[in-house]
Amino acid sequence: METALMRFKGFTLWCNPLSLEIISEEGVADYNLLYSGELKEYTGRKCRTVKGKGVLSGKDCVEQYAKLYSLQSEGGKGILSLPFEKPFKAMFTKLSVLADPTPDTISYSFQFDEASCENNKVTEIIHKVNPGETLFDIAYNYGVTVDFLVKLNPYVRRPDELENIKEIKVC
């Protein structure tokens, strides 16, 4: 089985990071009650954080890093697609060079923070279909399988023809 590559705002990493940590926590509030001890209250799912480390290599590693730096510098929200995860809206919050780069190798670390957890629910992502686009194109752009999109969009009769369909639910 081939693993999908990591993508952000339509940009695909040349290879997946060496390490990838997806931090998903449940929120709990602690209250000290006068004379009756402590109370713990569930406050919902916290926004996820994605951290990792990778290596860019080859004669164009400086250009590869420049593209990552540009994505991180422009800020804003985008769709983050990870191997084995549903895509979600995130912000590219940190990017660092880890060691002295060589002419053909740059080690880096990164962090993405989930953009919103309104009401502690995962935000629904809707893609507006462009003329001539297929479900295969959309699946590739978001780093998901066509089967996954078909399950979310049961009204799609043919994944290779979306002429009368205006929107596709991505997650």
PLY file of the C-alpha trace (Angstrom):
ply
format ascii 1.0
element vertex 171
property float x
property float y
property float z
element edge 170
property int vertex1
property int vertex2
end_header
0.00 0.00 0.00
1.36 3.40 -0.97
1.09 6.13 1.67
-0.35 9.48 0.62
2.06 12.40 0.73
1.62 15.30 3.12
-0.02 18.35 1.49
-0.84 21.90 2.55
-2.71 24.51 0.50
-2.27 22.33 -2.58
1.52 22.05 -2.08
2.80 18.46 -1.83
5.97 17.62 0.07
8.42 15.68 -2.11
8.54 12.97 0.54
6.82 12.52 3.88
8.61 13.77 7.01
10.88 11.41 8.94
8.74 11.89 12.05
5.15 13.01 12.41
3.37 13.59 15.71
-0.36 14.35 15.76
-1.39 15.62 19.17
-5.10 15.32 19.87
-6.27 15.99 23.41
-9.52 16.14 25.28
-10.08 19.26 27.36
-10.60 18.91 31.10
-11.13 21.77 33.55
-10.12 21.29 37.20
-12.02 23.13 39.90
-11.14 23.25 43.60
-14.39 23.26 45.55
-14.42 24.77 48.99
-14.97 22.03 51.60
-15.76 19.30 49.06
-12.56 18.56 47.14
-12.02 18.78 43.41
-14.27 18.62 40.35
-13.15 17.68 36.86
-15.29 18.76 33.93
-14.98 17.62 30.31
-14.70 20.70 28.07
-14.49 19.03 24.65
-11.79 18.21 22.14
-8.91 20.65 21.87
-7.56 21.70 18.49
-4.94 19.33 17.12
-1.25 20.12 16.77
0.90 18.42 14.15
4.67 18.42 14.63
7.40 16.73 12.68
10.92 16.63 11.34
12.15 15.97 7.86
15.06 16.19 5.48
15.05 17.87 2.09
17.71 16.51 -0.19
19.00 16.93 -3.71
20.40 19.78 -5.73
17.11 21.68 -5.37
16.80 21.35 -1.58
17.23 25.12 -1.12
14.33 25.76 -3.52
12.25 23.11 -1.70
12.89 24.84 1.63
12.16 28.26 0.10
8.71 26.98 -0.95
8.02 25.69 2.57
9.22 28.99 4.03
6.98 30.92 1.65
3.94 28.84 2.68
4.70 29.37 6.37
5.37 33.10 5.92
2.18 33.85 4.01
0.14 32.70 7.01
-3.54 32.00 6.91
-5.57 28.84 6.94
-5.31 26.01 4.45
-6.24 22.38 4.04
-3.70 20.03 5.63
-3.69 16.45 4.33
-1.68 13.88 6.25
-1.09 10.17 5.73
-3.82 8.16 7.50
-5.82 11.26 8.60
-8.84 13.09 7.23
-7.88 16.52 5.84
-8.59 19.50 8.10
-8.11 23.27 8.16
-4.82 24.27 9.74
-2.28 27.06 10.04
1.42 26.52 9.32
2.77 28.05 12.55
6.46 27.04 12.80
9.32 26.13 10.47
12.96 25.77 11.58
16.24 24.59 10.13
17.67 22.04 12.58
21.34 21.92 11.63
23.81 23.63 9.33
22.54 22.93 5.82
24.81 21.40 3.23
24.57 22.13 -0.51
22.28 19.11 -0.98
20.63 18.51 2.45
18.47 20.62 4.79
17.05 19.17 8.02
13.94 20.96 9.23
11.15 20.83 11.79
7.60 22.14 11.45
4.33 22.65 13.28
0.73 23.03 12.13
-2.14 23.99 14.43
-5.73 23.09 13.65
-7.47 26.29 12.59
-10.76 25.88 14.40
-12.56 23.64 16.81
-15.84 25.53 16.99
-18.13 23.70 19.35
-15.42 21.05 19.57
-16.43 19.60 16.20
-14.20 18.93 13.22
-14.88 21.61 10.63
-16.62 20.38 7.49
-14.65 21.06 4.31
-16.53 21.66 1.04
-14.73 21.85 -2.33
-16.28 23.90 -5.14
-16.03 21.84 -8.32
-14.23 23.49 -11.22
-15.19 22.78 -14.85
-13.65 19.52 -16.08
-12.61 18.42 -12.60
-13.13 14.80 -11.54
-13.35 13.09 -8.17
-9.89 11.68 -8.91
-8.49 15.24 -9.16
-10.16 16.32 -5.93
-9.01 13.19 -4.06
-5.44 13.78 -5.21
-5.51 17.48 -4.22
-6.73 16.73 -0.70
-4.68 13.58 -0.15
-7.66 11.25 0.29
-8.94 8.27 -1.67
-11.72 8.39 -4.26
-13.58 5.73 -2.22
-13.51 8.06 0.81
-15.05 10.90 -1.25
-17.69 8.58 -2.74
-18.79 7.58 0.78
-19.11 11.24 1.78
-20.92 12.15 -1.46
-23.28 9.25 -2.27
-25.07 11.34 -4.93
-21.99 11.17 -7.19
-22.82 8.55 -9.82
-19.53 8.62 -11.75
-16.25 9.78 -10.20
-14.92 10.71 -13.65
-17.84 13.04 -14.44
-18.97 15.90 -12.17
-20.67 18.13 -14.75
-23.85 18.88 -12.78
-22.25 18.82 -9.32
-21.24 22.16 -7.79
-19.76 21.04 -4.46
-18.02 17.97 -3.00
-17.79 17.31 0.71
-14.12 16.54 1.54
-14.49 15.87 5.28
0 1
1 2
2 3
3 4
4 5
5 6
6 7
7 8
8 9
9 10
10 11
11 12
12 13
13 14
14 15
15 16
16 17
17 18
18 19
19 20
20 21
21 22
22 23
23 24
24 25
25 26
26 27
27 28
28 29
29 30
30 31
31 32
32 33
33 34
34 35
35 36
36 37
37 38
38 39
39 40
40 41
41 42
42 43
43 44
44 45
45 46
46 47
47 48
48 49
49 50
50 51
51 52
52 53
53 54
54 55
55 56
56 57
57 58
58 59
59 60
60 61
61 62
62 63
63 64
64 65
65 66
66 67
67 68
68 69
69 70
70 71
71 72
72 73
73 74
74 75
75 76
76 77
77 78
78 79
79 80
80 81
81 82
82 83
83 84
84 85
85 86
86 87
87 88
88 89
89 90
90 91
91 92
92 93
93 94
94 95
95 96
96 97
97 98
98 99
99 100
100 101
101 102
102 103
103 104
104 105
105 106
106 107
107 108
108 109
109 110
110 111
111 112
112 113
113 114
114 115
115 116
116 117
117 118
118 119
119 120
120 121
121 122
122 123
123 124
124 125
125 126
126 127
127 128
128 129
129 130
130 131
131 132
132 133
133 134
134 135
135 136
136 137
137 138
138 139
139 140
140 141
141 142
142 143
143 144
144 145
145 146
146 147
147 148
148 149
149 150
150 151
151 152
152 153
153 154
154 155
155 156
156 157
157 158
158 159
159 160
160 161
161 162
162 163
163 164
164 165
165 166
166 167
167 168
168 169
169 170
